[in-house]
Amino acid sequence: MKATQKDLDGPIVGPGSSTRVVPKLMLWLVLFVSVTYTMYTLKLFSSASASSYCDDDPLFIPTTDNRLTLPSNTTSEPPPPIRAQPGPTDLSHVVFGIAGSARQWDHRKDYIKVWWRKGMRGVVWLDDPVKTRPGEPLPEIRVSGDTTRFSYSNRQGTRLAIRISRIVSETVRLQKPGVRWFVMGDDDTVFIPENLIRVLAKYDHHNQYYYIGSLSESHLQNIYFSYSMAFGGGGFAISYPLARAFGEDAR
């Protein structure tokens, strides 16, 4: 049969033409992922070079002269000295501040029961009251203070971040006696108490501003917020002088 002019002008689609498109798409996808990962890695290296990490402890995030720089509206003077307590640091010197949600409390509390022990001190801060059972091996439960008066403009986050960030100051204001460290985490964070004390006992809780923790496991979280901060999901610890300074500044 003789081909018409319309047939000759139309697109010629061979059996293998669709398969040739796939390698091109894969190539562009690989290039995109490679460039993105390179940018994230360079960001990590540039942030790490700005602050030197301790060789023997990857959990320690120091700042200049091992002290965290406070906001500009905070006095540069350290808080009034506390009476030095003899003896090594143990769990009685730690107060936990746990961020939780009333909606998820019924199943999240089981995570806390895994590591919480009798004699520990701490508070679970929720957004609303919940029903409790007498004798449950859990920390004290309180409702966070009202944060509606605070503005929030971070498009990449949620407003509940204000309540969670203020858990530090709210825990400090409880004025628990004999505190050396305030340890913060989420209601699904599982702490290993022996390892925690082993790390905290290395540092001067009496005079220094220490902020100890680890980066997020997510590149995107670190890009959005910072490579130079410890994330609550993994937990972080603040020495008493620093926690008190933050608590007074957040009034």
C-alpha positions as CSV (number, residue, x, y, z in Angstrom):
1,M,0.0,0.0,0.0
2,K,1.3,3.4,-0.9
3,A,1.9,5.7,2.0
4,T,0.1,9.0,2.0
5,Q,1.7,12.4,2.6
6,K,-0.1,12.7,6.0
7,D,1.4,9.4,7.1
8,L,4.9,10.5,6.2
9,D,4.5,13.8,8.0
10,G,3.3,12.2,11.3
11,P,5.5,11.1,14.1
12,I,7.3,7.8,13.7
13,V,7.1,5.9,17.0
14,G,9.3,2.8,17.0
15,P,9.1,0.0,19.5
16,G,12.2,1.2,21.5
17,S,11.5,4.9,21.6
18,S,9.6,4.8,24.9
19,T,12.4,2.8,26.6
20,R,14.9,5.5,25.5
21,V,13.1,8.1,27.7
22,V,13.6,6.1,30.9
23,P,17.4,6.4,31.0
24,K,17.2,10.1,30.5
25,L,14.8,10.5,33.4
26,M,17.0,8.3,35.6
27,L,20.0,10.4,34.7
28,W,18.3,13.6,35.7
29,L,17.0,12.0,38.9
30,V,20.5,10.9,39.8
31,L,22.0,14.3,39.1
32,F,19.3,16.0,41.2
33,V,19.9,13.7,44.2
34,S,23.6,14.1,43.9
35,V,23.6,17.9,43.8
36,T,21.1,18.0,46.7
37,Y,23.1,15.7,48.8
38,T,26.3,17.6,48.0
39,M,24.7,20.8,49.2
40,Y,23.6,19.3,52.4
41,T,27.0,17.8,53.0
42,L,28.8,21.1,52.4
43,K,26.4,22.7,54.8
44,L,27.3,20.1,57.4
45,F,31.0,20.5,57.0
46,S,30.8,24.3,57.0
47,S,28.8,24.3,60.2
48,A,31.1,21.7,61.8
49,S,34.2,23.8,61.1
50,A,32.7,26.7,62.9
51,S,32.7,24.8,66.1
52,S,35.2,22.0,67.1
53,Y,33.6,18.9,68.5
54,C,35.2,17.0,71.4
55,D,37.1,14.0,70.1
56,D,35.9,11.6,72.8
57,D,32.3,12.6,73.0
58,P,30.2,13.0,69.8
59,L,27.2,14.1,72.0
60,F,28.9,17.4,73.1
61,I,28.0,20.5,71.0
62,P,30.3,23.3,72.4
63,T,30.1,26.9,71.6
64,T,32.8,29.5,71.9
65,D,34.9,28.8,74.9
66,N,32.6,25.9,75.7
67,R,29.8,28.3,76.6
68,L,26.5,29.0,74.9
69,T,26.1,32.6,73.8
70,L,22.9,34.0,75.3
71,P,20.5,36.3,73.5
72,S,21.6,40.0,73.3
73,N,18.9,41.1,75.7
74,T,20.3,38.7,78.4
75,T,22.9,39.9,80.9
76,S,26.3,38.6,80.2
77,E,26.9,38.0,83.9
78,P,26.4,34.4,85.0
79,P,23.6,33.6,87.4
80,P,24.3,33.7,91.2
81,P,26.6,30.8,92.1
82,I,24.9,27.8,93.8
83,R,26.3,26.0,96.7
84,A,28.7,23.3,95.5
85,Q,27.5,19.8,96.2
86,P,30.0,17.1,97.1
87,G,30.0,13.7,95.4
88,P,29.7,12.5,91.8
89,T,26.7,13.2,89.7
90,D,23.9,10.6,89.8
91,L,20.3,10.5,88.8
92,S,19.2,12.4,91.9
93,H,20.9,15.4,90.4
94,V,18.9,15.3,87.2
95,V,15.5,16.7,86.5
96,F,13.7,15.6,83.3
97,G,11.4,17.8,81.2
98,I,9.3,15.7,78.8
99,A,7.3,17.3,76.0
100,G,4.1,15.4,75.4
101,S,0.6,15.6,73.8
102,A,-2.6,14.8,75.6
103,R,-4.0,13.3,72.4
104,Q,-1.2,10.7,72.1
105,W,-0.5,10.2,75.8
106,D,-2.3,6.9,76.2
107,H,0.2,5.1,74.0
108,R,3.2,7.4,74.3
109,K,3.4,6.9,78.1
110,D,4.5,3.4,77.5
111,Y,7.8,4.7,76.1
112,I,8.5,6.5,79.3
113,K,7.7,3.5,81.4
114,V,10.6,1.6,79.7
115,W,13.3,3.8,81.2
116,W,11.6,5.7,84.1
117,R,12.7,4.5,87.5
118,K,11.7,5.1,91.1
119,G,13.6,8.0,92.6
120,M,14.0,9.9,89.3
121,R,12.7,13.5,89.1
122,G,10.9,15.1,86.2
123,V,7.7,16.4,84.7
124,V,5.7,15.5,81.6
125,W,4.4,18.8,80.1
126,L,1.1,18.3,78.2
127,D,-1.1,20.6,76.3
128,D,-4.3,19.5,78.0
129,P,-5.2,17.5,81.2
130,V,-5.3,13.7,81.0
131,K,-6.6,11.0,83.3
132,T,-4.0,9.3,85.4
133,R,-3.8,6.0,87.3
134,P,-2.5,5.9,90.8
135,G,0.8,4.0,91.1
136,E,1.8,4.2,87.5
137,P,5.6,4.4,87.1
138,L,5.6,7.8,85.5
139,P,6.9,11.3,86.2
140,E,4.7,14.1,87.5
141,I,2.2,15.4,84.9
142,R,1.5,19.1,84.4
143,V,-0.1,21.3,81.8
144,S,2.1,23.8,80.0
145,G,1.5,27.5,80.4
146,D,-0.5,29.6,78.0
147,T,1.6,30.7,74.9
148,T,-1.1,32.5,73.0
149,R,0.5,35.9,73.7
150,F,3.6,34.9,71.8
151,S,3.8,35.5,68.0
152,Y,5.0,32.8,65.7
153,S,5.9,33.3,62.0
154,N,8.0,30.3,61.0
155,R,6.3,28.9,57.9
156,Q,8.3,25.6,58.1
157,G,7.2,24.8,61.7
158,T,4.2,24.7,63.9
159,R,3.0,26.9,66.7
160,L,3.3,24.2,69.2
161,A,7.1,24.7,69.1
162,I,6.6,27.7,71.4
163,R,5.1,25.5,74.1
164,I,7.8,22.9,73.7
165,S,10.6,25.4,73.8
166,R,9.3,26.9,77.0
167,I,9.4,23.6,78.8
168,V,13.0,24.4,79.7
169,S,12.0,27.5,81.6
170,E,8.9,26.0,83.1
171,T,10.9,23.1,84.5
172,V,13.5,25.4,85.9
173,R,10.9,27.5,87.7
174,L,9.8,24.4,89.7
175,Q,12.9,25.1,91.8
176,K,13.7,21.5,92.5
177,P,16.5,21.3,95.1
178,G,20.0,19.8,94.3
179,V,19.7,20.0,90.5
180,R,22.8,19.8,88.4
181,W,21.3,19.1,85.0
182,F,18.0,19.6,83.2
183,V,17.4,16.9,80.6
184,M,14.8,17.5,77.9
185,G,13.2,15.1,75.5
186,D,10.0,14.0,73.8
187,D,7.4,11.6,75.2
188,D,8.7,8.9,72.8
189,T,12.4,9.5,73.7
190,V,14.0,6.5,75.5
191,F,16.9,7.4,77.7
192,I,19.5,5.0,79.0
193,P,20.1,6.4,82.5
194,E,23.6,4.8,83.0
195,N,24.9,6.3,79.7
196,L,23.3,9.6,80.5
197,I,25.0,10.0,83.8
198,R,28.3,8.8,82.4
199,V,28.3,11.6,79.9
200,L,27.0,14.4,82.2
201,A,29.5,13.5,85.0
202,K,32.4,14.6,82.7
203,Y,31.4,18.3,82.7
204,D,31.4,21.2,85.2
205,H,27.7,21.6,86.1
206,H,28.5,24.2,88.8
207,N,30.1,27.0,86.8
208,Q,29.8,26.3,83.0
209,Y,27.1,26.9,80.5
210,Y,26.8,23.5,78.9
211,Y,24.3,22.4,76.2
212,I,24.8,18.7,75.3
213,G,23.0,16.8,72.7
214,S,23.1,15.6,69.1
215,L,22.0,16.7,65.6
216,S,18.9,15.5,63.9
217,E,19.2,12.4,61.8
218,S,17.3,14.3,59.1
219,H,19.3,16.5,56.7
220,L,16.1,18.5,56.0
221,Q,15.5,19.2,59.8
222,N,19.1,20.4,60.1
223,I,18.8,22.6,57.0
224,Y,15.5,24.2,58.2
225,F,16.5,24.8,61.8
226,S,20.3,24.4,62.3
227,Y,23.2,22.1,62.2
228,S,24.4,23.7,65.5
229,M,21.6,22.7,67.8
230,A,20.6,19.6,69.7
231,F,17.2,18.1,68.9
232,G,14.6,17.2,71.4
233,G,13.8,13.9,69.7
234,G,17.1,12.5,70.8
235,G,17.1,14.5,74.0
236,F,19.5,17.1,75.3
237,A,20.9,18.3,78.6
238,I,21.5,21.8,80.0
239,S,23.7,22.5,83.0
240,Y,22.1,24.3,85.9
241,P,23.7,27.7,85.4
242,L,22.6,27.8,81.7
243,A,19.1,26.6,82.5
244,R,18.7,29.2,85.2
245,A,19.9,32.0,82.8
246,F,17.4,30.8,80.2
247,G,14.6,30.6,82.7
248,E,15.1,34.1,84.0
249,D,15.3,35.5,80.4
250,A,12.1,33.7,79.4
251,R,9.9,35.3,82.1
